[in-house]
């Protein structure tokens, strides 16, 4: 059974940091690109970041570039999203997702391309 389980969300003040984790099981992790998405109330789902399966290349939405860092540990089948300098507008439910793509470089993730999804973790940034 394929599973993606996010953790690490919470409440933080503006300017603070959080690290989200995404633990994977049930598929060949190293063949899958991993993406992070977020959805705030009343807003569309936004692709935040992606890390490729092929070469560990990364991509970020402009809204988080320079503040968020994505990484992965294939041996542990865990992917991380380090979020620094958080802003109130980063408040959302954050989801990790996986797509089979062993060869391509990372691009800013698009929702429809992803096969497997986690249940989400809430991130709230207070002003």
Residue pairs with C-beta under 8 A, 6 or more apart in sequence:
1 25
1 26
2 25
2 26
2 27
2 98
2 116
3 23
3 24
3 25
3 26
3 118
4 22
4 23
4 24
4 96
4 97
4 98
4 116
4 117
4 118
5 22
5 23
5 118
5 119
6 20
6 21
6 22
6 94
6 95
6 96
6 118
6 119
6 120
6 121
7 20
7 21
7 23
7 121
8 18
8 19
8 20
8 21
8 121
9 18
9 20
9 94
9 121
9 122
9 123
10 18
10 122
10 123
10 124
11 124
11 125
11 126
12 18
12 86
12 123
12 124
12 125
12 126
13 125
13 126
14 86
14 87
14 88
14 125
14 126
14 127
15 85
15 86
16 86
16 125
17 82
17 83
17 84
17 85
17 86
18 83
18 86
18 123
19 80
19 81
19 82
19 83
20 36
20 80
20 81
20 83
20 94
20 96
20 121
20 123
21 78
21 79
21 80
22 34
22 36
22 78
22 79
22 80
22 81
22 96
22 118
23 77
23 78
24 32
24 34
24 77
24 78
24 79
24 98
25 77
27 98
27 116
29 74
29 77
29 98
30 53
30 74
30 102
31 53
31 100
31 101
31 102
32 53
32 98
32 99
32 100
32 101
32 102
32 116
33 50
33 51
33 52
33 53
33 98
33 99
33 101
33 104
33 106
33 109
34 50
34 51
34 70
34 72
34 79
34 96
34 97
34 98
35 47
35 48
35 49
35 50
35 51
35 96
35 97
35 98
35 99
35 109
35 114
36 47
36 48
36 49
36 50
36 70
36 81
36 94
36 95
36 96
36 97
36 109
37 45
37 46
37 47
37 48
37 94
37 95
37 96
37 97
37 109
37 111
38 45
38 46
38 48
38 90
38 92
38 93
38 94
38 95
38 123
39 45
39 46
39 92
39 93
39 95
40 89
40 91
40 92
40 93
43 92
45 95
45 111
46 61
46 63
46 92
47 61
47 108
47 109
47 110
47 111
48 60
48 61
48 63
48 64
48 68
48 81
48 94
48 109
49 58
49 59
49 60
49 61
49 64
49 68
49 70
49 81
49 108
49 109
50 58
50 59
50 70
50 106
50 107
50 108
50 109
51 57
51 58
51 70
51 71
51 72
51 79
51 106
52 58
52 101
52 104
52 105
52 106
53 101
53 102
53 103
54 101
54 102
54 103
54 104
54 105
55 105
56 72
57 105
57 106
58 69
58 70
58 106
59 106
59 107
59 108
59 109
60 68
60 70
60 108
61 108
63 89
64 83
64 90
67 83
67 84
67 85
67 86
68 81
68 82
68 83
68 84
69 81
69 82
69 84
70 79
70 80
70 81
70 82
71 79
71 80
71 82
72 78
72 79
72 80
73 79
73 80
79 96
81 94
81 96
83 90
83 123
86 123
86 125
87 125
88 125
88 126
88 127
89 125
90 123
90 125
91 123
91 124
91 125
92 122
92 123
93 120
93 121
93 122
93 123
94 120
94 121
94 122
94 123
95 117
95 118
95 119
95 120
96 117
96 118
97 109
97 111
97 114
97 115
97 116
97 117
97 118
98 114
98 115
98 116
99 113
99 114
99 115
99 116
100 115
